[in-house]
Amino acid sequence: MKYWRLPLDAEGIPVVRGIVHIINDRCKGCGYCIEFCPREVLAFSKEFNKKGYHPPMVVSDGCLNCHYCEQLCPEFAIYSEEAEPAAGKVL
């Protein structure tokens, strides 16, 4: 999202990014993580897991490491961790 103005110290604030990890065999294909991701990082994959469901897959690198997908997942099949900070990047 582009803002029409930025804070004066925006250049010095690093943008937090995350890396999403999915445990495919735990997933039951409910789609909560896909539906409620604020950055639309996830989508259903075309592959099946051992249970016969389509687990999510990462489709973009825009994860902000908000951990919302972790909180929503009823099977604890997804988690994220902080990636290296991108210096000088502005939202």
C-alpha positions, 0 to 999 in steps of 0.5 A, spaced: 500 500 500 502 506 498 501 512 502 501 519 500 506 521 506 511 518 510 514 519 517 520 523 517 524 517 520 522 512 515 528 511 512 531 508 518 526 503 520 527 496 518 521 493 515 520 486 519 519 480 514 518 473 515 519 466 512 513 461 512 514 454 514 508 449 512 508 442 515 504 439 509 502 432 513 499 436 518 494 440 514 487 439 513 486 444 508 481 448 511 484 455 508 484 459 514 491 461 513 490 463 506 483 467 507 485 471 513 493 473 511 493 480 511 498 480 505 496 474 501 502 470 501 499 463 501 495 460 496 492 452 495 497 448 492 495 443 487 499 437 490 495 433 495 498 431 502 498 424 506 491 426 508 488 427 501 488 435 502 491 441 498 496 444 503 497 451 502 504 454 499 507 460 499 506 465 493 510 471 495 515 474 499 511 479 502 510 476 509 510 481 515 511 475 520 505 477 524 504 470 526 496 470 524 497 464 520 499 460 526 494 463 531 488 461 526 491 454 524 487 449 528 492 443 526 498 447 528 501 446 521 504 453 519 509 457 523 513 463 521 520 466 523 523 472 522 528 473 516 534 478 515 531 485 516 531 489 509 535 495 511 532 501 508 526 499 505 520 502 506 513 500 507 
